[in-house]
Amino acid sequence: QVQLVESGGGLVQPGGSLQLSCAGSGRGFNVFTMGWYRQAPEKQRESVARITPNGRTSYLDAVKGRFTISRDNAKKMVYLQMNNLQPEDTADYYCYAETSFGQGRGLGQGTQVTVSS
């Protein structure tokens, strides 16, 4: 199990950028797949991006070309660079860790992203 703490959310205008950070602690960070969920009001939670221990990435179609996930195993950090943000990206964003079999091993408390003019 790992403990995860997100930061970097906030209010941004459409077309703007934000970088979310997720600081991990505990054992096993380097062997877990890391990712970001988002949860918007009255919408289902959706997985935005994920990155495997060896750096393979995958993205929700709606964010491809705009969001980039990365990780620094030495620092136990995961990042989500979000560019060209749109109002539909408004949500609470959560960092998570899971095994290669999809078993949850950590979930952060969330950080709010609001895209509005």
Contacts in CASP RR format, 6 or more apart in sequence:
PFRMAT RR
TARGET T0000
AUTHOR 0000-0000-0000
METHOD contacts of the structure
MODEL  1
QVQLVESGGGLVQPGGSLQLSCAGSGRGFNVFTMGWYRQAPEKQRESVAR
ITPNGRTSYLDAVKGRFTISRDNAKKMVYLQMNNLQPEDTADYYCYAETS
FGQGRGLGQGTQVTVSS
1 26 0 8 1.000
1 27 0 8 1.000
1 105 0 8 1.000
1 106 0 8 1.000
2 24 0 8 1.000
2 25 0 8 1.000
2 26 0 8 1.000
2 27 0 8 1.000
2 28 0 8 1.000
2 29 0 8 1.000
2 32 0 8 1.000
2 76 0 8 1.000
2 97 0 8 1.000
2 105 0 8 1.000
2 106 0 8 1.000
3 24 0 8 1.000
3 25 0 8 1.000
3 26 0 8 1.000
3 106 0 8 1.000
3 108 0 8 1.000
4 22 0 8 1.000
4 23 0 8 1.000
4 24 0 8 1.000
4 95 0 8 1.000
4 96 0 8 1.000
4 97 0 8 1.000
4 106 0 8 1.000
4 107 0 8 1.000
4 108 0 8 1.000
5 22 0 8 1.000
5 23 0 8 1.000
5 24 0 8 1.000
5 108 0 8 1.000
5 109 0 8 1.000
6 20 0 8 1.000
6 21 0 8 1.000
6 22 0 8 1.000
6 93 0 8 1.000
6 94 0 8 1.000
6 95 0 8 1.000
6 108 0 8 1.000
6 109 0 8 1.000
6 110 0 8 1.000
6 111 0 8 1.000
7 20 0 8 1.000
7 21 0 8 1.000
7 22 0 8 1.000
7 23 0 8 1.000
7 111 0 8 1.000
8 18 0 8 1.000
8 19 0 8 1.000
8 20 0 8 1.000
8 21 0 8 1.000
8 111 0 8 1.000
9 18 0 8 1.000
9 20 0 8 1.000
9 93 0 8 1.000
9 111 0 8 1.000
9 112 0 8 1.000
9 113 0 8 1.000
10 18 0 8 1.000
10 111 0 8 1.000
10 112 0 8 1.000
10 113 0 8 1.000
10 114 0 8 1.000
11 114 0 8 1.000
11 115 0 8 1.000
11 116 0 8 1.000
12 18 0 8 1.000
12 85 0 8 1.000
12 113 0 8 1.000
12 114 0 8 1.000
12 115 0 8 1.000
13 115 0 8 1.000
13 116 0 8 1.000
13 117 0 8 1.000
14 85 0 8 1.000
14 86 0 8 1.000
14 87 0 8 1.000
14 115 0 8 1.000
14 116 0 8 1.000
14 117 0 8 1.000
15 83 0 8 1.000
15 84 0 8 1.000
15 85 0 8 1.000
15 86 0 8 1.000
15 115 0 8 1.000
16 83 0 8 1.000
16 84 0 8 1.000
16 85 0 8 1.000
16 115 0 8 1.000
17 81 0 8 1.000
17 82 0 8 1.000
17 83 0 8 1.000
17 84 0 8 1.000
17 85 0 8 1.000
18 82 0 8 1.000
18 85 0 8 1.000
18 113 0 8 1.000
19 79 0 8 1.000
19 80 0 8 1.000
19 81 0 8 1.000
19 82 0 8 1.000
20 36 0 8 1.000
20 79 0 8 1.000
20 80 0 8 1.000
20 82 0 8 1.000
20 93 0 8 1.000
20 95 0 8 1.000
20 111 0 8 1.000
20 113 0 8 1.000
21 77 0 8 1.000
21 78 0 8 1.000
21 79 0 8 1.000
22 34 0 8 1.000
22 36 0 8 1.000
22 77 0 8 1.000
22 78 0 8 1.000
22 79 0 8 1.000
22 80 0 8 1.000
22 95 0 8 1.000
22 108 0 8 1.000
23 76 0 8 1.000
23 77 0 8 1.000
24 76 0 8 1.000
24 77 0 8 1.000
24 78 0 8 1.000
25 76 0 8 1.000
26 76 0 8 1.000
28 105 0 8 1.000
29 73 0 8 1.000
29 76 0 8 1.000
29 97 0 8 1.000
30 53 0 8 1.000
30 73 0 8 1.000
30 76 0 8 1.000
31 53 0 8 1.000
32 53 0 8 1.000
32 97 0 8 1.000
32 98 0 8 1.000
32 99 0 8 1.000
32 105 0 8 1.000
33 50 0 8 1.000
33 51 0 8 1.000
33 52 0 8 1.000
33 53 0 8 1.000
33 97 0 8 1.000
33 98 0 8 1.000
33 99 0 8 1.000
33 100 0 8 1.000
33 102 0 8 1.000
34 50 0 8 1.000
34 51 0 8 1.000
34 69 0 8 1.000
34 71 0 8 1.000
34 78 0 8 1.000
34 95 0 8 1.000
34 96 0 8 1.000
34 97 0 8 1.000
35 47 0 8 1.000
35 48 0 8 1.000
35 49 0 8 1.000
35 50 0 8 1.000
35 51 0 8 1.000
35 69 0 8 1.000
35 78 0 8 1.000
35 95 0 8 1.000
35 96 0 8 1.000
35 97 0 8 1.000
35 98 0 8 1.000
36 47 0 8 1.000
36 48 0 8 1.000
36 49 0 8 1.000
36 50 0 8 1.000
36 69 0 8 1.000
36 78 0 8 1.000
36 80 0 8 1.000
36 93 0 8 1.000
36 94 0 8 1.000
36 95 0 8 1.000
36 96 0 8 1.000
37 45 0 8 1.000
37 46 0 8 1.000
37 47 0 8 1.000
37 48 0 8 1.000
37 93 0 8 1.000
37 94 0 8 1.000
37 96 0 8 1.000
38 45 0 8 1.000
38 46 0 8 1.000
38 48 0 8 1.000
38 89 0 8 1.000
38 91 0 8 1.000
38 92 0 8 1.000
38 93 0 8 1.000
38 94 0 8 1.000
38 113 0 8 1.000
39 45 0 8 1.000
39 46 0 8 1.000
39 91 0 8 1.000
39 92 0 8 1.000
39 94 0 8 1.000
40 90 0 8 1.000
40 91 0 8 1.000
40 92 0 8 1.000
43 91 0 8 1.000
46 60 0 8 1.000
47 60 0 8 1.000
48 59 0 8 1.000
48 60 0 8 1.000
48 63 0 8 1.000
48 67 0 8 1.000
48 80 0 8 1.000
48 93 0 8 1.000
49 57 0 8 1.000
49 58 0 8 1.000
49 59 0 8 1.000
49 60 0 8 1.000
49 63 0 8 1.000
49 67 0 8 1.000
49 68 0 8 1.000
49 69 0 8 1.000
49 80 0 8 1.000
50 57 0 8 1.000
50 58 0 8 1.000
50 69 0 8 1.000
51 57 0 8 1.000
51 69 0 8 1.000
51 70 0 8 1.000
51 71 0 8 1.000
51 78 0 8 1.000
52 100 0 8 1.000
53 73 0 8 1.000
55 71 0 8 1.000
57 68 0 8 1.000
57 69 0 8 1.000
59 65 0 8 1.000
59 67 0 8 1.000
59 69 0 8 1.000
62 88 0 8 1.000
63 82 0 8 1.000
63 89 0 8 1.000
66 82 0 8 1.000
66 83 0 8 1.000
66 84 0 8 1.000
66 85 0 8 1.000
67 80 0 8 1.000
67 81 0 8 1.000
67 82 0 8 1.000
67 83 0 8 1.000
68 80 0 8 1.000
68 81 0 8 1.000
68 83 0 8 1.000
69 78 0 8 1.000
69 79 0 8 1.000
69 80 0 8 1.000
69 81 0 8 1.000
70 78 0 8 1.000
70 79 0 8 1.000
70 81 0 8 1.000
71 77 0 8 1.000
71 78 0 8 1.000
71 79 0 8 1.000
72 78 0 8 1.000
72 79 0 8 1.000
78 95 0 8 1.000
80 93 0 8 1.000
82 89 0 8 1.000
82 113 0 8 1.000
85 113 0 8 1.000
85 115 0 8 1.000
86 115 0 8 1.000
87 115 0 8 1.000
87 116 0 8 1.000
88 115 0 8 1.000
89 113 0 8 1.000
89 115 0 8 1.000
90 113 0 8 1.000
90 114 0 8 1.000
90 115 0 8 1.000
90 116 0 8 1.000
91 112 0 8 1.000
91 113 0 8 1.000
92 110 0 8 1.000
92 111 0 8 1.000
92 112 0 8 1.000
92 113 0 8 1.000
93 110 0 8 1.000
93 111 0 8 1.000
93 112 0 8 1.000
93 113 0 8 1.000
94 107 0 8 1.000
94 108 0 8 1.000
94 109 0 8 1.000
94 110 0 8 1.000
94 111 0 8 1.000
95 107 0 8 1.000
95 108 0 8 1.000
95 110 0 8 1.000
96 104 0 8 1.000
96 106 0 8 1.000
96 107 0 8 1.000
96 108 0 8 1.000
97 104 0 8 1.000
97 105 0 8 1.000
97 106 0 8 1.000
97 107 0 8 1.000
98 104 0 8 1.000
98 105 0 8 1.000
98 106 0 8 1.000
99 105 0 8 1.000
END
